[in-house]
Amino acid sequence: MLENQDIIIVGQQGWDTEIGSNCKNIALEFSKKNRVIYVNPPLDRISKWRGKNEQRIQKRLAVISGATNGFVMVEKNLYVLDPDCLIESINWLPVGKVYNYLNKINNERFFASIKKAVDQIHFKSDMLFNDSDMLRSFHLKKLLNPKISVYYSRDNMLATSYYKKHGSVMEPKIIAQSDLCFTNSGYLENYCKKYNINAYNVGQGCDFSLFDEPANYSVEKELEHIQKPRIGYIGVLTSARLDIDIIEHIALAKPDWNIVLVGPEDDLFKKSVLHTLPNVHFLGAKPVDALPNYIDAFDVCFNPQLLNDLTIGNYPRKIDEYLALGKPTIATKTEAMEAFKDHVFLADGKDDYVSGIASLLSEDSKVLNDNRRTFARSHTWTNSVDLMYQLIKKFKKSL
């Protein structure tokens, strides 16, 4: 346990994000025994213009104008800061001196806002924890001068065009200048080790509170026309991450299996041939607290992930959710999925999905279900952060 430290967290997602956030969960764990300032991303000029009618942007503008206090305590030991600065939108600039100069100015504005909050509560810079904010926070280590700096990589950000442009140059540098790098998969650990020997996979946690107290939400009436076996997926149906061809292949190869897809669709999914297949069922988006009920109604859960730069290093939180309910699960074989190989069938291609699902349907048992539950439940944020603490203490002793 790390105790009585003052920790500044910067990252990609604001505290008010509507989706799950690794960094928020980590901040809550840190704050159990330490003081934490969670810094929301600063508002940039283009976002101000594009989102001028959004409540979130209006809130940021009110802080910048001084009409609203942007520094509040949200939990014991945990503060959230909305920076009172506006930074320039410079990602369109080419790589080079002009971009570097303006990005340093942005970093200095960001730092000045953080410094006001730090001084207000007499906060020490014991640790700077950076959740993949490779551009806006590139100079913060030098400006804040923390006793220890950590860079956290939980996604292959360079697979996106926005971050690839300047991040391909700057992320290796910020990894190298950090004292420690933590990742949530073996793939990202290996990536970070290219630039910093002190890079470690600390896994990640999963919030199982929804699974502890299932919602009073019946799905049987909605699913009664869909015969078993049901092969199910829960989540956003996006063609950037999911392989439509695999789903189509399974449906055509096994017309007596019913594929159930729960979640909103992107345009390619909406236009796909899947909508013409009688054994593929799109149920649309559902309330978050009802999702465990749908998972529980599946005979096999699957994650037909595409293999690309965006997905190859991802920690599959979805898999933990499937396993937490003891469900037989199959997923695309990736380096990040190797940690799940004893509890998940790892498929290498379309045909492997068909044979793998057939195997899972025929070999399921209570013992396997219990083992899956136990394995998933070991993936807690407490365990992940405790491993961070151990590595931080080990690093300090080596100095």
C-alpha positions as CSV (number, residue, x, y, z in Angstrom):
1,M,0.0,0.0,0.0
2,L,1.2,3.5,-0.9
3,E,0.1,5.9,1.7
4,N,0.1,9.7,2.4
5,Q,1.2,10.6,-1.0
6,D,-0.1,13.5,-3.1
7,I,-0.9,12.3,-6.7
8,I,-1.7,14.4,-9.7
9,I,-3.5,12.6,-12.5
10,V,-3.8,13.8,-16.1
11,G,-5.3,11.9,-19.0
12,Q,-7.6,11.5,-22.0
13,Q,-11.0,11.4,-20.2
14,G,-12.7,13.9,-18.0
15,W,-14.2,12.9,-14.7
16,D,-17.6,13.6,-16.2
17,T,-17.2,11.1,-19.0
18,E,-20.3,8.9,-19.6
19,I,-18.4,5.7,-20.4
20,G,-16.2,3.5,-18.2
21,S,-12.7,4.8,-17.5
22,N,-9.7,2.9,-16.2
23,C,-8.2,6.2,-15.0
24,K,-11.2,7.1,-12.9
25,N,-11.1,3.6,-11.2
26,I,-7.4,4.0,-10.6
27,A,-8.0,7.5,-9.1
28,L,-10.5,6.1,-6.7
29,E,-8.1,3.4,-5.6
30,F,-5.3,5.9,-5.1
31,S,-7.5,8.1,-3.0
32,K,-8.2,5.4,-0.4
33,K,-4.9,6.2,1.3
34,N,-3.6,9.2,-0.7
35,R,-4.7,12.7,-1.8
36,V,-5.5,12.9,-5.5
37,I,-6.1,15.7,-7.9
38,Y,-7.8,14.4,-11.0
39,V,-7.3,16.9,-13.8
40,N,-9.8,17.0,-16.6
41,P,-8.4,17.7,-20.1
42,P,-8.2,21.4,-20.9
43,L,-10.6,22.9,-23.4
44,D,-9.2,23.6,-26.8
45,R,-10.3,26.3,-29.2
46,I,-11.9,24.0,-31.8
47,S,-13.9,22.1,-29.2
48,K,-15.1,25.4,-27.8
49,W,-16.4,26.4,-31.2
50,R,-17.9,23.0,-32.2
51,G,-19.5,22.2,-28.8
52,K,-20.6,25.7,-27.8
53,N,-24.1,24.5,-27.1
54,E,-23.1,21.4,-25.1
55,Q,-23.5,21.5,-21.4
56,R,-20.1,20.1,-20.8
57,I,-18.4,22.9,-22.9
58,Q,-20.6,25.5,-21.2
59,K,-19.3,24.3,-17.8
60,R,-15.7,24.5,-18.9
61,L,-16.3,28.1,-20.3
62,A,-17.8,29.1,-17.0
63,V,-14.7,28.0,-15.2
64,I,-12.4,29.8,-17.7
65,S,-14.4,33.0,-17.2
66,G,-14.2,32.8,-13.5
67,A,-18.0,32.4,-13.0
68,T,-17.7,28.9,-11.6
69,N,-15.2,27.2,-9.3
70,G,-13.5,24.5,-11.3
71,F,-11.8,22.8,-8.3
72,V,-14.0,20.6,-6.1
73,M,-13.7,17.7,-3.8
74,V,-15.8,14.8,-5.1
75,E,-14.8,12.1,-2.7
76,K,-12.7,11.9,0.5
77,N,-9.1,12.7,-0.6
78,L,-10.2,13.1,-4.2
79,Y,-10.4,16.5,-6.0
80,V,-11.4,17.2,-9.6
81,L,-10.0,20.1,-11.5
82,D,-11.5,21.7,-14.6
83,P,-8.6,23.8,-15.9
84,D,-9.3,27.5,-16.2
85,C,-7.3,27.8,-19.4
86,L,-8.0,27.6,-23.1
87,I,-5.4,25.9,-25.3
88,E,-4.9,26.2,-29.0
89,S,-6.0,23.5,-31.5
90,I,-2.7,22.7,-33.2
91,N,-2.9,19.0,-34.3
92,W,-3.4,20.1,-37.9
93,L,0.1,21.6,-38.0
94,P,2.9,19.5,-39.5
95,V,5.5,17.8,-37.3
96,G,8.2,20.2,-36.5
97,K,9.4,23.4,-34.7
98,V,6.1,25.4,-35.0
99,Y,4.0,22.6,-33.6
100,N,6.6,21.9,-30.8
101,Y,6.7,25.6,-29.9
102,L,2.9,26.0,-29.7
103,N,2.5,22.7,-27.9
104,K,4.9,23.9,-25.2
105,I,2.8,27.0,-24.8
106,N,-0.3,24.8,-24.4
107,N,1.6,22.7,-21.8
108,E,2.6,25.8,-19.9
109,R,-1.0,27.1,-19.8
110,F,-2.2,23.7,-18.6
111,F,0.5,23.7,-15.9
112,A,-0.3,27.2,-14.7
113,S,-3.9,26.0,-14.1
114,I,-2.8,22.9,-12.2
115,K,-0.3,25.0,-10.1
116,K,-3.1,27.2,-8.8
117,A,-5.0,24.1,-7.5
118,V,-1.8,22.6,-6.1
119,D,-1.0,25.8,-4.2
120,Q,-4.6,26.2,-3.0
121,I,-4.5,23.0,-0.9
122,H,-0.7,22.9,-0.3
123,F,-0.4,19.8,-2.5
124,K,3.0,18.1,-2.9
125,S,4.1,16.7,-6.3
126,D,4.8,13.3,-5.0
127,M,3.6,11.5,-8.2
128,L,2.4,12.5,-11.7
129,F,0.3,9.8,-13.2
130,N,-0.3,10.3,-16.9
131,D,-3.0,8.3,-18.6
132,S,-1.7,8.4,-22.2
133,D,-1.9,12.2,-22.5
134,M,1.2,12.3,-24.7
135,L,0.6,15.8,-26.3
136,R,-1.0,18.2,-23.8
137,S,1.0,16.8,-20.9
138,F,4.3,16.2,-22.7
139,H,6.2,18.9,-20.7
140,L,4.4,18.4,-17.3
141,K,7.1,16.2,-15.8
142,K,9.6,19.0,-16.2
143,L,7.1,21.7,-15.1
144,L,5.7,20.0,-12.1
145,N,8.9,18.2,-11.1
146,P,7.3,15.3,-9.3
147,K,9.3,12.8,-7.2
148,I,8.1,10.0,-9.5
149,S,6.4,10.1,-12.9
150,V,4.2,7.3,-14.4
151,Y,3.0,6.9,-17.9
152,Y,0.0,4.6,-18.3
153,S,-0.7,2.9,-21.6
154,R,-4.0,1.1,-21.8
155,D,-4.8,1.4,-25.5
156,N,-2.8,1.7,-28.8
157,M,-3.5,5.4,-29.3
158,L,-1.2,5.6,-32.3
159,A,-3.6,3.4,-34.2
160,T,-5.9,6.5,-34.5
161,S,-5.1,9.1,-37.1
162,Y,-5.3,12.0,-34.6
163,Y,-2.6,10.6,-32.3
164,K,-0.5,9.0,-35.0
165,K,0.4,12.3,-36.6
166,H,2.4,13.8,-33.6
167,G,2.1,10.9,-31.1
168,S,4.3,8.7,-33.2
169,V,7.2,11.1,-32.4
170,M,6.1,12.3,-29.0
171,E,4.8,9.1,-27.3
172,P,8.1,7.3,-27.4
173,K,9.8,10.4,-25.9
174,I,7.3,10.7,-23.1
175,I,7.6,7.0,-22.3
176,A,11.4,7.3,-22.2
177,Q,11.3,10.3,-19.9
178,S,8.9,8.8,-17.4
179,D,10.2,6.9,-14.4
180,L,7.8,4.0,-14.8
181,C,5.4,2.8,-17.5
182,F,2.3,0.8,-16.6
183,T,0.2,-1.1,-19.2
184,N,-2.9,-3.3,-19.2
185,S,-1.7,-5.9,-21.6
186,G,1.5,-7.8,-22.6
187,Y,1.4,-6.3,-26.1
188,L,1.6,-2.7,-24.7
189,E,4.2,-3.7,-22.2
190,N,6.4,-4.9,-25.0
191,Y,5.8,-1.7,-26.9
192,C,6.7,0.5,-23.9
193,K,9.8,-1.6,-23.2
194,K,11.3,-0.5,-26.5
195,Y,11.7,3.0,-24.9
196,N,11.8,2.4,-21.2
197,I,13.1,-0.7,-19.4
198,N,10.8,0.0,-16.4
199,A,7.6,-0.9,-18.2
200,Y,5.2,-3.4,-16.7
201,N,1.9,-5.0,-17.4
202,V,-0.3,-4.4,-14.3
203,G,-3.5,-5.9,-15.9
204,Q,-6.6,-4.0,-15.0
205,G,-9.7,-4.3,-13.0
206,C,-13.3,-4.7,-13.8
207,D,-16.3,-3.2,-12.0
208,F,-18.5,-6.2,-11.1
209,S,-21.0,-4.3,-9.0
210,L,-23.6,-4.7,-11.8
211,F,-23.1,-8.5,-11.5
212,D,-23.3,-8.6,-7.7
213,E,-26.9,-7.2,-7.7
214,P,-28.6,-8.0,-11.0
215,A,-31.2,-5.5,-12.1
216,N,-34.9,-6.3,-11.8
217,Y,-35.0,-6.6,-15.6
218,S,-36.5,-9.6,-17.3
219,V,-35.2,-10.5,-20.8
220,E,-36.9,-13.8,-21.3
221,K,-40.0,-12.4,-23.0
222,E,-37.9,-10.4,-25.4
223,L,-35.8,-13.5,-26.2
224,E,-38.5,-16.2,-26.1
225,H,-38.7,-16.3,-29.9
226,I,-34.9,-16.8,-30.2
227,Q,-34.2,-20.5,-29.8
228,K,-31.2,-21.9,-28.1
229,P,-28.3,-22.2,-28.5
230,R,-27.8,-18.4,-28.4
231,I,-24.4,-17.1,-29.3
232,G,-24.2,-13.6,-27.8
233,Y,-22.3,-10.3,-27.9
234,I,-22.7,-7.3,-25.7
235,G,-21.3,-3.9,-26.7
236,V,-21.0,-1.3,-29.4
237,L,-21.1,-2.9,-32.8
238,T,-18.4,-1.1,-34.6
239,S,-16.7,-2.3,-37.8
240,A,-13.4,-0.7,-36.7
241,R,-13.1,-3.3,-33.9
242,L,-15.4,-6.3,-34.9
243,D,-15.1,-8.7,-37.8
244,I,-18.5,-8.7,-39.7
245,D,-17.2,-11.6,-41.9
246,I,-16.7,-13.9,-38.9
247,I,-20.2,-13.3,-37.6
248,E,-21.6,-13.9,-41.1
249,H,-19.5,-17.1,-41.4
250,I,-20.8,-18.5,-38.1
251,A,-24.4,-17.7,-39.0
252,L,-24.2,-19.4,-42.4
253,A,-22.2,-22.4,-41.2
254,K,-24.6,-23.1,-38.4
255,P,-28.2,-22.0,-39.3
256,D,-29.5,-23.8,-36.2
257,W,-27.5,-21.4,-33.9
258,N,-28.9,-18.0,-33.1
259,I,-26.5,-15.1,-32.9
260,V,-27.7,-12.3,-30.6
261,L,-26.1,-8.9,-30.8
262,V,-26.9,-6.4,-28.1
263,G,-25.7,-2.8,-28.6
264,P,-25.8,0.2,-31.0
265,E,-24.5,-0.3,-34.5
266,D,-22.3,1.8,-36.8
267,D,-23.2,2.5,-40.4
268,L,-21.3,-0.6,-41.8
269,F,-23.1,-2.9,-39.4
270,K,-26.5,-1.4,-40.3
271,K,-25.8,-1.9,-44.0
272,S,-24.3,-5.4,-43.6
273,V,-25.7,-8.7,-44.9
274,L,-26.2,-9.8,-41.3
275,H,-29.5,-8.0,-41.3
276,T,-30.7,-10.4,-44.0
277,L,-29.8,-13.6,-42.1
278,P,-32.7,-15.1,-40.1
279,N,-30.5,-16.4,-37.3
280,V,-28.8,-13.1,-36.6
281,H,-30.8,-10.9,-34.1
282,F,-30.0,-7.2,-33.4
283,L,-31.5,-6.1,-30.1
284,G,-30.1,-2.6,-30.1
285,A,-28.8,-0.6,-27.1
286,K,-30.0,-1.6,-23.7
287,P,-29.7,-0.1,-20.2
288,V,-26.3,-0.7,-18.7
289,D,-27.7,-2.3,-15.6
290,A,-29.7,-4.8,-17.7
291,L,-26.6,-6.1,-19.6
292,P,-25.8,-8.9,-17.1
293,N,-29.3,-10.3,-17.7
294,Y,-28.7,-10.6,-21.4
295,I,-25.3,-12.2,-20.9
296,D,-26.9,-14.7,-18.6
297,A,-29.3,-15.7,-21.3
298,F,-26.5,-16.6,-23.7
299,D,-25.2,-20.1,-24.1
300,V,-21.9,-18.9,-25.5
301,C,-20.4,-15.4,-25.5
302,F,-18.2,-14.3,-28.2
303,N,-15.9,-11.4,-29.1
304,P,-15.2,-11.5,-32.9
305,Q,-12.5,-8.9,-32.8
306,L,-10.8,-7.7,-35.9
307,L,-7.0,-8.0,-35.9
308,N,-5.7,-4.5,-36.5
309,D,-3.5,-1.9,-34.8
310,L,-6.4,-0.5,-32.9
311,T,-7.4,-3.8,-31.3
312,I,-4.3,-6.0,-31.0
313,G,-3.2,-4.6,-27.7
314,N,-6.5,-4.0,-26.1
315,Y,-7.4,-5.5,-22.7
316,P,-10.7,-7.2,-23.3
317,R,-12.8,-6.0,-20.3
318,K,-15.8,-7.5,-22.0
319,I,-14.3,-10.9,-21.6
320,D,-14.1,-10.4,-17.8
321,E,-17.8,-9.5,-17.8
322,Y,-18.7,-12.7,-19.7
323,L,-16.5,-14.9,-17.4
324,A,-17.8,-13.2,-14.2
325,L,-21.2,-14.9,-15.0
326,G,-19.4,-18.2,-15.8
327,K,-20.2,-18.1,-19.5
328,P,-18.4,-20.3,-22.0
329,T,-16.5,-17.7,-24.1
330,I,-14.7,-17.5,-27.4
331,A,-12.6,-14.6,-28.7
332,T,-10.1,-13.8,-31.4
333,K,-6.6,-14.9,-30.6
334,T,-4.3,-11.9,-29.9
335,E,-1.3,-11.3,-27.7
336,A,-3.4,-9.5,-25.2
337,M,-5.8,-12.5,-25.0
338,E,-3.0,-15.0,-24.1
339,A,-3.6,-14.2,-20.4
340,F,-7.1,-15.7,-20.8
341,K,-6.2,-18.9,-22.7
342,D,-6.9,-21.2,-19.8
343,H,-10.5,-20.0,-19.6
344,V,-11.4,-18.7,-23.1
345,F,-11.3,-20.5,-26.4
346,L,-8.9,-18.5,-28.6
347,A,-10.0,-18.7,-32.2
348,D,-7.6,-18.3,-35.1
349,G,-9.9,-17.6,-38.1
350,K,-13.5,-18.1,-39.1
351,D,-13.5,-21.9,-39.1
352,D,-11.9,-21.9,-35.6
353,Y,-14.9,-19.9,-34.4
354,V,-17.4,-22.5,-35.6
355,S,-15.5,-25.5,-34.1
356,G,-14.7,-23.6,-30.9
357,I,-18.3,-22.7,-30.3
358,A,-19.3,-26.3,-30.9
359,S,-16.7,-27.4,-28.4
360,L,-17.9,-24.9,-25.8
361,L,-21.5,-26.0,-26.2
362,S,-20.6,-29.7,-25.7
363,E,-18.1,-29.4,-22.9
364,D,-19.6,-26.9,-20.5
365,S,-19.8,-27.8,-16.8
366,K,-20.4,-26.4,-13.3
367,V,-16.7,-26.8,-12.5
368,L,-15.7,-24.8,-15.6
369,N,-18.3,-22.1,-14.8
370,D,-16.9,-21.7,-11.3
371,N,-13.4,-21.5,-12.5
372,R,-14.3,-18.8,-15.0
373,R,-16.0,-16.8,-12.3
374,T,-13.1,-17.1,-9.9
375,F,-10.6,-16.1,-12.6
376,A,-12.6,-13.0,-13.6
377,R,-13.1,-11.9,-10.0
378,S,-9.4,-11.8,-9.5
379,H,-9.2,-8.9,-11.9
380,T,-10.0,-6.1,-9.5
381,W,-8.8,-2.5,-9.4
382,T,-7.4,-3.1,-6.0
383,N,-5.2,-5.9,-7.2
384,S,-4.0,-3.9,-10.3
385,V,-3.2,-0.8,-8.2
386,D,-1.5,-2.9,-5.5
387,L,0.8,-4.2,-8.2
388,M,1.5,-0.6,-9.2
389,Y,2.4,0.2,-5.6
390,Q,4.8,-2.7,-5.4
391,L,6.6,-1.6,-8.6
392,I,6.7,2.0,-7.4
393,K,8.3,1.0,-4.1
394,K,10.8,-1.3,-5.9
395,F,11.7,1.5,-8.3
396,K,12.2,4.0,-5.3
397,K,14.5,1.5,-3.6
398,S,16.6,1.2,-6.7
399,L,17.4,4.9,-6.8
